[in-house]
Amino acid sequence: MKKHIPNLITTTSLILASWSIPLIFEGKMDLACYLLIGSCFCDFFDGFSARLLKVSNPLGEQLDSLVDMVAFGVAPGILTYKYIQLLQETYPTALFSDISWLSYIAFLIPIMSAFRLAKFNIDTRQTTSFYGLATPANASFYIYIVLIYLYPDLPMLLPANEAIFNLISSPAFITGLTIFLSFMMVANVPMFSLKFKNLKWKGNEIRFTFIGLWAILMFLINIAAIPLIGAMYIVWSIITMKKNSVA
């Protein structure tokens, strides 16, 4: 029975991600984001549970990749597509708001996610670390940006609301971010993995430190910390992995 638990968690991720898609088209973007966050948690725990229970099978590996395509490629692509359209309608005088096809750039997300996942499946180097931005990390940018936009008055200890809101409500910024992150997924850039093989400090120093910093920023600026942490993750990964390669 225990060998089916990881696959059950993966299937739950697919259910949540699939459910989010009609919600996006119904204008319930906040609910869709919550479902996608749930899908992110499932993505973490399916692999963790497989390692914890010491079970593995080819079906689970293939299922995980296919579910990731829906949860972190198709669904975030549709979410970003509708979000850019929302910004264009809300701020018609903003830069790039008059470009009718602008929102279609969001479909770079599923396209590049497909290449990213295919690359991961055949790249033997990507066991304890990644090359290119992982699809869940990429999807998290858009999920939390939309939530920050929908809930601009969330309490923050640091007065960052206005600056952050102005940035994420710009169609030009979201478009530029989409292009950059989409190509980061397939870039040959080394990045550390946040998936734990065990809960010991040794061997997980970077992961625990990063999660601790994440918690501090969440305390200071609420969910606005997530995109910031994502940017830090990219920079930190490059610096850390380059140091390790030199050593």
ZADO-1210 file (C-alpha; in nm, 4 decimals, padded with zeros to 6 digits):
<atoms>
<atom x="00.0000" y="00.0000" z="00.0000" code="MET" pos="1"/>
<atom x="00.2738" y="00.2457" z="00.0935" code="LYS" pos="2"/>
<atom x="00.4228" y="00.2309" z="-00.2566" code="LYS" pos="3"/>
<atom x="00.1091" y="00.4049" z="-00.3890" code="HIS" pos="4"/>
<atom x="00.1231" y="00.6996" z="-00.1456" code="ILE" pos="5"/>
<atom x="00.3629" y="00.9176" z="-00.3537" code="PRO" pos="6"/>
<atom x="00.1529" y="00.8593" z="-00.6672" code="ASN" pos="7"/>
<atom x="-00.1615" y="00.9499" z="-00.4742" code="LEU" pos="8"/>
<atom x="-00.0026" y="01.2789" z="-00.3677" code="ILE" pos="9"/>
<atom x="00.1054" y="01.3454" z="-00.7270" code="THR" pos="10"/>
<atom x="-00.2485" y="01.2763" z="-00.8487" code="THR" pos="11"/>
<atom x="-00.3819" y="01.5218" z="-00.5900" code="THR" pos="12"/>
<atom x="-00.1499" y="01.7833" z="-00.7396" code="SER" pos="13"/>
<atom x="-00.3015" y="01.7183" z="-01.0825" code="LEU" pos="14"/>
<atom x="-00.6570" y="01.7465" z="-00.9473" code="ILE" pos="15"/>
<atom x="-00.5831" y="02.0805" z="-00.7802" code="LEU" pos="16"/>
<atom x="-00.4068" y="02.2223" z="-01.0863" code="ALA" pos="17"/>
<atom x="-00.6819" y="02.1081" z="-01.3238" code="SER" pos="18"/>
<atom x="-00.9467" y="02.2572" z="-01.0956" code="TRP" pos="19"/>
<atom x="-00.7647" y="02.5917" z="-01.0986" code="SER" pos="20"/>
<atom x="-00.7998" y="02.6347" z="-01.4755" code="ILE" pos="21"/>
<atom x="-01.1803" y="02.6821" z="-01.4972" code="PRO" pos="22"/>
<atom x="-01.1606" y="02.9044" z="-01.1886" code="LEU" pos="23"/>
<atom x="-00.9190" y="03.1337" z="-01.3724" code="ILE" pos="24"/>
<atom x="-01.1618" y="03.1733" z="-01.6626" code="PHE" pos="25"/>
<atom x="-01.4449" y="03.2348" z="-01.4162" code="GLU" pos="26"/>
<atom x="-01.2501" y="03.5283" z="-01.2725" code="GLY" pos="27"/>
<atom x="-01.1796" y="03.3521" z="-00.9421" code="LYS" pos="28"/>
<atom x="-00.8071" y="03.4021" z="-00.9712" code="MET" pos="29"/>
<atom x="-00.7468" y="03.4065" z="-00.5969" code="ASP" pos="30"/>
<atom x="-00.9048" y="03.0632" z="-00.5507" code="LEU" pos="31"/>
<atom x="-00.7080" y="02.9342" z="-00.8485" code="ALA" pos="32"/>
<atom x="-00.3865" y="03.0577" z="-00.6880" code="CYS" pos="33"/>
<atom x="-00.4665" y="02.8788" z="-00.3623" code="TYR" pos="34"/>
<atom x="-00.5204" y="02.5539" z="-00.5517" code="LEU" pos="35"/>
<atom x="-00.1897" y="02.5974" z="-00.7325" code="LEU" pos="36"/>
<atom x="-00.0147" y="02.6602" z="-00.4010" code="ILE" pos="37"/>
<atom x="-00.1636" y="02.3331" z="-00.2824" code="GLY" pos="38"/>
<atom x="-00.0277" y="02.1709" z="-00.5964" code="SER" pos="39"/>
<atom x="00.3188" y="02.3078" z="-00.5147" code="CYS" pos="40"/>
<atom x="00.3031" y="02.1487" z="-00.1699" code="PHE" pos="41"/>
<atom x="00.1996" y="01.8176" z="-00.3252" code="CYS" pos="42"/>
<atom x="00.4940" y="01.8383" z="-00.5635" code="ASP" pos="43"/>
<atom x="00.7289" y="01.8723" z="-00.2676" code="PHE" pos="44"/>
<atom x="00.5721" y="01.5989" z="-00.0589" code="PHE" pos="45"/>
<atom x="00.5363" y="01.3353" z="-00.3301" code="ASP" pos="46"/>
<atom x="00.9107" y="01.3159" z="-00.3771" code="GLY" pos="47"/>
<atom x="00.9778" y="01.3536" z="-00.0059" code="PHE" pos="48"/>
<atom x="00.7345" y="01.0753" z="00.0812" code="SER" pos="49"/>
<atom x="00.8893" y="00.8479" z="-00.1826" code="ALA" pos="50"/>
<atom x="01.2325" y="00.8969" z="-00.0285" code="ARG" pos="51"/>
<atom x="01.0980" y="00.8647" z="00.3257" code="LEU" pos="52"/>
<atom x="00.9118" y="00.5429" z="00.2470" code="LEU" pos="53"/>
<atom x="01.1967" y="00.4217" z="00.0249" code="LYS" pos="54"/>
<atom x="00.9659" y="00.3471" z="-00.2653" code="VAL" pos="55"/>
<atom x="01.0265" y="00.4266" z="-00.6293" code="SER" pos="56"/>
<atom x="00.8805" y="00.3141" z="-00.9596" code="ASN" pos="57"/>
<atom x="00.8999" y="00.4225" z="-01.3261" code="PRO" pos="58"/>
<atom x="00.5283" y="00.5043" z="-01.3311" code="LEU" pos="59"/>
<atom x="00.5720" y="00.7574" z="-01.0510" code="GLY" pos="60"/>
<atom x="00.8607" y="00.9263" z="-01.2308" code="GLU" pos="61"/>
<atom x="00.6627" y="00.9655" z="-01.5531" code="GLN" pos="62"/>
<atom x="00.3472" y="01.0711" z="-01.3703" code="LEU" pos="63"/>
<atom x="00.5360" y="01.3378" z="-01.1776" code="ASP" pos="64"/>
<atom x="00.6721" y="01.4939" z="-01.4959" code="SER" pos="65"/>
<atom x="00.3341" y="01.4951" z="-01.6727" code="LEU" pos="66"/>
<atom x="00.1579" y="01.6453" z="-01.3712" code="VAL" pos="67"/>
<atom x="00.4254" y="01.9150" z="-01.3438" code="ASP" pos="68"/>
<atom x="00.3491" y="02.0159" z="-01.7021" code="MET" pos="69"/>
<atom x="-00.0124" y="02.0861" z="-01.6081" code="VAL" pos="70"/>
<atom x="00.0468" y="02.2288" z="-01.2604" code="ALA" pos="71"/>
<atom x="00.3505" y="02.4455" z="-01.3337" code="PHE" pos="72"/>
<atom x="00.3271" y="02.4972" z="-01.7081" code="GLY" pos="73"/>
<atom x="-00.0272" y="02.5093" z="-01.8442" code="VAL" pos="74"/>
<atom x="-00.2109" y="02.6457" z="-01.5381" code="ALA" pos="75"/>
<atom x="00.0393" y="02.9272" z="-01.4582" code="PRO" pos="76"/>
<atom x="00.0482" y="03.0139" z="-01.8287" code="GLY" pos="77"/>
<atom x="-00.3295" y="03.0604" z="-01.8354" code="ILE" pos="78"/>
<atom x="-00.3157" y="03.2494" z="-01.5044" code="LEU" pos="79"/>
<atom x="-00.0544" y="03.4911" z="-01.6397" code="THR" pos="80"/>
<atom x="-00.2429" y="03.5268" z="-01.9692" code="TYR" pos="81"/>
<atom x="-00.5576" y="03.6394" z="-01.7864" code="LYS" pos="82"/>
<atom x="-00.3569" y="03.8525" z="-01.5423" code="TYR" pos="83"/>
<atom x="-00.1894" y="04.0523" z="-01.8197" code="ILE" pos="84"/>
<atom x="-00.5305" y="04.1033" z="-01.9802" code="GLN" pos="85"/>
<atom x="-00.6651" y="04.2246" z="-01.6451" code="LEU" pos="86"/>
<atom x="-00.3807" y="04.4759" z="-01.6132" code="LEU" pos="87"/>
<atom x="-00.4359" y="04.6019" z="-01.9672" code="GLN" pos="88"/>
<atom x="-00.8056" y="04.6567" z="-01.8982" code="GLU" pos="89"/>
<atom x="-00.7451" y="04.8196" z="-01.5591" code="THR" pos="90"/>
<atom x="-00.4565" y="05.0428" z="-01.6702" code="TYR" pos="91"/>
<atom x="-00.5253" y="05.1231" z="-02.0385" code="PRO" pos="92"/>
<atom x="-00.2649" y="05.4031" z="-02.0465" code="THR" pos="93"/>
<atom x="00.0166" y="05.1917" z="-01.8995" code="ALA" pos="94"/>
<atom x="00.3175" y="05.0984" z="-02.1103" code="LEU" pos="95"/>
<atom x="00.2336" y="04.8160" z="-02.3573" code="PHE" pos="96"/>
<atom x="-00.1360" y="04.8156" z="-02.2571" code="SER" pos="97"/>
<atom x="-00.2328" y="04.9030" z="-02.6134" code="ASP" pos="98"/>
<atom x="-00.0676" y="04.5916" z="-02.7592" code="ILE" pos="99"/>
<atom x="-00.3570" y="04.3523" z="-02.8184" code="SER" pos="100"/>
<atom x="-00.1456" y="04.0366" z="-02.8422" code="TRP" pos="101"/>
<atom x="00.0683" y="04.1099" z="-02.5356" code="LEU" pos="102"/>
<atom x="-00.1023" y="03.8552" z="-02.3106" code="SER" pos="103"/>
<atom x="-00.0149" y="03.5714" z="-02.5501" code="TYR" pos="104"/>
<atom x="00.3476" y="03.6019" z="-02.4390" code="ILE" pos="105"/>
<atom x="00.2307" y="03.4213" z="-02.1247" code="ALA" pos="106"/>
<atom x="00.2204" y="03.0994" z="-02.3254" code="PHE" pos="107"/>
<atom x="00.5975" y="03.0984" z="-02.3218" code="LEU" pos="108"/>
<atom x="00.5451" y="02.9528" z="-01.9738" code="ILE" pos="109"/>
<atom x="00.3961" y="02.6165" z="-02.0837" code="PRO" pos="110"/>
<atom x="00.6196" y="02.6019" z="-02.3920" code="ILE" pos="111"/>
<atom x="00.9429" y="02.6489" z="-02.1975" code="MET" pos="112"/>
<atom x="00.8135" y="02.4331" z="-01.9125" code="SER" pos="113"/>
<atom x="00.7763" y="02.1447" z="-02.1584" code="ALA" pos="114"/>
<atom x="01.1357" y="02.1870" z="-02.2719" code="PHE" pos="115"/>
<atom x="01.2515" y="02.2255" z="-01.9107" code="ARG" pos="116"/>
<atom x="01.0836" y="01.9027" z="-01.8005" code="LEU" pos="117"/>
<atom x="01.2048" y="01.7112" z="-02.1062" code="ALA" pos="118"/>
<atom x="01.5573" y="01.8354" z="-02.0415" code="LYS" pos="119"/>
<atom x="01.5343" y="01.7299" z="-01.6768" code="PHE" pos="120"/>
<atom x="01.4170" y="01.3802" z="-01.7710" code="ASN" pos="121"/>
<atom x="01.7244" y="01.3089" z="-01.9848" code="ILE" pos="122"/>
<atom x="01.9888" y="01.5079" z="-01.7944" code="ASP" pos="123"/>
<atom x="02.1786" y="01.2756" z="-01.5600" code="THR" pos="124"/>
<atom x="02.3414" y="01.5715" z="-01.3825" code="ARG" pos="125"/>
<atom x="02.0149" y="01.6857" z="-01.2259" code="GLN" pos="126"/>
<atom x="01.9934" y="01.4547" z="-00.9269" code="THR" pos="127"/>
<atom x="02.0863" y="01.6737" z="-00.6285" code="THR" pos="128"/>
<atom x="02.0768" y="02.0071" z="-00.8108" code="SER" pos="129"/>
<atom x="01.9103" y="02.1612" z="-01.1142" code="PHE" pos="130"/>
<atom x="02.0262" y="02.3237" z="-01.4348" code="TYR" pos="131"/>
<atom x="01.7826" y="02.5997" z="-01.5150" code="GLY" pos="132"/>
<atom x="01.4955" y="02.7326" z="-01.3067" code="LEU" pos="133"/>
<atom x="01.2680" y="02.4504" z="-01.1878" code="ALA" pos="134"/>
<atom x="00.9066" y="02.4700" z="-01.3040" code="THR" pos="135"/>
<atom x="00.7546" y="02.4946" z="-00.9508" code="PRO" pos="136"/>
<atom x="00.9842" y="02.7868" z="-00.8672" code="ALA" pos="137"/>
<atom x="00.8919" y="02.9568" z="-01.1935" code="ASN" pos="138"/>
<atom x="00.5191" y="02.9051" z="-01.1346" code="ALA" pos="139"/>
<atom x="00.5452" y="03.0465" z="-00.7817" code="SER" pos="140"/>
<atom x="00.6457" y="03.3870" z="-00.9187" code="PHE" pos="141"/>
<atom x="00.3168" y="03.4286" z="-01.1052" code="TYR" pos="142"/>
<atom x="00.0976" y="03.2716" z="-00.8380" code="ILE" pos="143"/>
<atom x="00.2140" y="03.5061" z="-00.5638" code="TYR" pos="144"/>
<atom x="00.2334" y="03.8138" z="-00.7867" code="ILE" pos="145"/>
<atom x="-00.1358" y="03.7677" z="-00.8671" code="VAL" pos="146"/>
<atom x="-00.2212" y="03.7219" z="-00.4974" code="LEU" pos="147"/>
<atom x="-00.0231" y="04.0329" z="-00.4008" code="ILE" pos="148"/>
<atom x="-00.2110" y="04.2290" z="-00.6670" code="TYR" pos="149"/>
<atom x="-00.5498" y="04.0997" z="-00.5508" code="LEU" pos="150"/>
<atom x="-00.4715" y="04.1670" z="-00.1827" code="TYR" pos="151"/>
<atom x="-00.2682" y="04.4910" z="-00.1818" code="PRO" pos="152"/>
<atom x="-00.3535" y="04.5796" z="00.1791" code="ASP" pos="153"/>
<atom x="-00.1949" y="04.2789" z="00.3452" code="LEU" pos="154"/>
<atom x="-00.0184" y="04.3819" z="00.6676" code="PRO" pos="155"/>
<atom x="00.3575" y="04.4283" z="00.6376" code="MET" pos="156"/>
<atom x="00.6122" y="04.5281" z="00.8995" code="LEU" pos="157"/>
<atom x="00.8138" y="04.7027" z="00.6301" code="LEU" pos="158"/>
<atom x="00.6397" y="04.9752" z="00.4220" code="PRO" pos="159"/>
<atom x="00.6817" y="04.8088" z="00.0839" code="ALA" pos="160"/>
<atom x="00.3205" y="04.7843" z="-00.0334" code="ASN" pos="161"/>
<atom x="00.3090" y="05.0756" z="-00.2765" code="GLU" pos="162"/>
<atom x="00.6425" y="05.0093" z="-00.4463" code="ALA" pos="163"/>
<atom x="00.5660" y="04.6407" z="-00.4928" code="ILE" pos="164"/>
<atom x="00.2122" y="04.7053" z="-00.6164" code="PHE" pos="165"/>
<atom x="00.3282" y="04.9614" z="-00.8732" code="ASN" pos="166"/>
<atom x="00.5769" y="04.7120" z="-01.0095" code="LEU" pos="167"/>
<atom x="00.3468" y="04.4111" z="-01.0386" code="ILE" pos="168"/>
<atom x="00.0602" y="04.6147" z="-01.1851" code="SER" pos="169"/>
<atom x="00.2709" y="04.7048" z="-01.4888" code="SER" pos="170"/>
<atom x="00.1931" y="04.4991" z="-01.8023" code="PRO" pos="171"/>
<atom x="00.5424" y="04.5797" z="-01.9294" code="ALA" pos="172"/>
<atom x="00.7078" y="04.4431" z="-01.6140" code="PHE" pos="173"/>
<atom x="00.5023" y="04.1225" z="-01.6100" code="ILE" pos="174"/>
<atom x="00.5742" y="04.0650" z="-01.9783" code="THR" pos="175"/>
<atom x="00.9468" y="04.1217" z="-01.9324" code="GLY" pos="176"/>
<atom x="00.9494" y="03.8951" z="-01.6270" code="LEU" pos="177"/>
<atom x="00.7678" y="03.6223" z="-01.8196" code="THR" pos="178"/>
<atom x="01.0210" y="03.6305" z="-02.1019" code="ILE" pos="179"/>
<atom x="01.3183" y="03.6317" z="-01.8629" code="PHE" pos="180"/>
<atom x="01.1938" y="03.3508" z="-01.6384" code="LEU" pos="181"/>
<atom x="01.0813" y="03.1381" z="-01.9324" code="SER" pos="182"/>
<atom x="01.4298" y="03.1369" z="-02.0771" code="PHE" pos="183"/>
<atom x="01.5832" y="03.0868" z="-01.7322" code="MET" pos="184"/>
<atom x="01.4033" y="02.7520" z="-01.7200" code="MET" pos="185"/>
<atom x="01.6048" y="02.6190" z="-02.0132" code="VAL" pos="186"/>
<atom x="01.9279" y="02.8067" z="-01.9414" code="ALA" pos="187"/>
<atom x="02.2308" y="02.5957" z="-01.8498" code="ASN" pos="188"/>
<atom x="02.2542" y="02.7702" z="-01.5126" code="VAL" pos="189"/>
<atom x="02.3222" y="02.5560" z="-01.2015" code="PRO" pos="190"/>
<atom x="02.0685" y="02.5919" z="-00.9192" code="MET" pos="191"/>
<atom x="02.0423" y="02.4132" z="-00.5866" code="PHE" pos="192"/>
<atom x="01.7423" y="02.1956" z="-00.5091" code="SER" pos="193"/>
<atom x="01.5136" y="02.2596" z="-00.2120" code="LEU" pos="194"/>
<atom x="01.4134" y="01.8944" z="-00.1926" code="LYS" pos="195"/>
<atom x="01.5456" y="01.7215" z="00.1194" code="PHE" pos="196"/>
<atom x="01.6805" y="01.3664" z="00.1191" code="LYS" pos="197"/>
<atom x="01.6716" y="01.3792" z="00.4992" code="ASN" pos="198"/>
<atom x="01.6156" y="01.6367" z="00.7748" code="LEU" pos="199"/>
<atom x="01.9746" y="01.6477" z="00.9019" code="LYS" pos="200"/>
<atom x="02.1663" y="01.9767" z="00.9033" code="TRP" pos="201"/>
<atom x="02.4724" y="01.8262" z="00.7358" code="LYS" pos="202"/>
<atom x="02.4270" y="01.8306" z="00.3627" code="GLY" pos="203"/>
<atom x="02.1221" y="02.0583" z="00.3893" code="ASN" pos="204"/>
<atom x="02.2938" y="02.3741" z="00.5169" code="GLU" pos="205"/>
<atom x="02.1993" y="02.5829" z="00.2141" code="ILE" pos="206"/>
<atom x="01.8408" y="02.4574" z="00.2169" code="ARG" pos="207"/>
<atom x="01.7819" y="02.5269" z="00.5869" code="PHE" pos="208"/>
<atom x="01.9483" y="02.8701" z="00.5640" code="THR" pos="209"/>
<atom x="01.7418" y="02.9612" z="00.2617" code="PHE" pos="210"/>
<atom x="01.4160" y="02.8497" z="00.4242" code="ILE" pos="211"/>
<atom x="01.5072" y="03.0457" z="00.7397" code="GLY" pos="212"/>
<atom x="01.5632" y="03.3593" z="00.5330" code="LEU" pos="213"/>
<atom x="01.2343" y="03.2924" z="00.3559" code="TRP" pos="214"/>
<atom x="01.0543" y="03.2778" z="00.6927" code="ALA" pos="215"/>
<atom x="01.2096" y="03.6064" z="00.8085" code="ILE" pos="216"/>
<atom x="01.1081" y="03.7885" z="00.4907" code="LEU" pos="217"/>
<atom x="00.7585" y="03.6400" z="00.5096" code="MET" pos="218"/>
<atom x="00.7327" y="03.7814" z="00.8620" code="PHE" pos="219"/>
<atom x="00.8471" y="04.1249" z="00.7447" code="LEU" pos="220"/>
<atom x="00.6621" y="04.1701" z="00.4147" code="ILE" pos="221"/>
<atom x="00.4068" y="03.8871" z="00.4081" code="ASN" pos="222"/>
<atom x="00.3538" y="03.7003" z="00.0793" code="ILE" pos="223"/>
<atom x="00.5323" y="03.9810" z="-00.1061" code="ALA" pos="224"/>
<atom x="00.8443" y="03.7979" z="00.0091" code="ALA" pos="225"/>
<atom x="00.7834" y="03.5064" z="-00.2286" code="ILE" pos="226"/>
<atom x="00.8789" y="03.6740" z="-00.5605" code="PRO" pos="227"/>
<atom x="01.1696" y="03.8459" z="-00.3831" code="LEU" pos="228"/>
<atom x="01.2865" y="03.5122" z="-00.2445" code="ILE" pos="229"/>
<atom x="01.2541" y="03.3670" z="-00.5934" code="GLY" pos="230"/>
<atom x="01.4866" y="03.6327" z="-00.7312" code="ALA" pos="231"/>
<atom x="01.7298" y="03.5699" z="-00.4453" code="MET" pos="232"/>
<atom x="01.7121" y="03.1971" z="-00.5158" code="TYR" pos="233"/>
<atom x="01.8289" y="03.2505" z="-00.8725" code="ILE" pos="234"/>
<atom x="02.1178" y="03.4778" z="-00.7694" code="VAL" pos="235"/>
<atom x="02.2145" y="03.2647" z="-00.4674" code="TRP" pos="236"/>
<atom x="02.2111" y="02.9459" z="-00.6751" code="SER" pos="237"/>
<atom x="02.4452" y="03.0909" z="-00.9328" code="ILE" pos="238"/>
<atom x="02.6883" y="03.2209" z="-00.6678" code="ILE" pos="239"/>
<atom x="02.6797" y="02.9024" z="-00.4572" code="THR" pos="240"/>
<atom x="02.7160" y="02.6619" z="-00.7460" code="MET" pos="241"/>
<atom x="02.9996" y="02.8632" z="-00.9008" code="LYS" pos="242"/>
<atom x="03.1866" y="02.8578" z="-00.5683" code="LYS" pos="243"/>
<atom x="03.1403" y="02.4813" z="-00.5443" code="ASN" pos="244"/>
<atom x="03.2644" y="02.4276" z="-00.8981" code="SER" pos="245"/>
<atom x="03.5747" y="02.6378" z="-00.8288" code="VAL" pos="246"/>
<atom x="03.6393" y="02.4472" z="-00.5046" code="ALA" pos="247"/>
</atoms>
